[in-house]
Each structure stands twice: as C-alpha cells, then as structure tokens.
Amino acid sequence: MLMGVLQRFFQDVVVPELKQIRAENAEIKTTLQLTNKRLDDINVHLADQSRRLDETNKRIDAVHVDVIHRIDETNKRIDAIHVDVIHRIDETNDRLNRLYEVIVRREEHEGLAQRLARLEQKVEDLAAQRAA
C-alpha cells in the first residue's frame, strides 16, 4: 500500500512536474539558440564595422599624407614667391636710388649752369668796363 501511494504520488505530482520542467528546458534551449544566433549576427556585424573603420582610417591617413604634401608644396611656392618679391623690391629700390641720384645731379647741374651763366655775365660786364 505504501508503494501504491508513493507510485500514485510520483505519477500525480512528480511526473507532471518533470514534464513541465522538460518543456521549460526545451523553451530555454530554443531561446538560448536564438540568442546565440543573434549574438553571432551581432559579432559578424561588429567585425564588418571594424573592417570598415580600418578602411576609413586608412583613407583618412592617405588624405592626411596628401594634405601634408600639398601644404609643403604650397609653402615651397610661397617661399619662392617671397624670394622673388624681395628681389623685385630690391631692384625697385636700386632703381629709385639711381633716379634720386639723377634728379639730384640735374638740380646740381641746373644750379651750376645758372652760376656759370652769372659768371659769364660778370666776365662780359668786366670786359665791357675795361673796354670802355
């Protein structure tokens, strides 16, 4: 009789609990498989994003090198133009200095010519006074 009660207890209480536990276990396994699949998909997506970031970084590095090269070339051109402008300024200053010298000489020449004309006049006046 005790055996029968125990058997009935197991059939009425334990067996349905085991069936429910097995069903829940199957659901957990299915959920776990779906979760693992989603994690795998996320990992594939992250790996793709990482690869894209690496490619983008390589392109950025290439653009950076190109920009630095262009800046260096532009600086060289600016330096060459600077040297040329300084050279032209120096030439212009030399020409202005020569022009100044010519202008000063002309003024001195005009002053000397006037002085010479006055002296000639005085000589003529003296000669005329002697002759008289």
Secondary structure, 3 states (H helix, E strand, C coil): CHHHHHHHHHHHHHHHHHHHHHHHHHHHHHHHHHHHHHHHHHHHHHHHHHHHHHHHHHHHHHHHHHHHHHHHHHHHHHHHHHHHHHHHHHHHHHHHHHHHHHHHHHHHHHHHHHHHHHHHHHHHHHHHHHHC
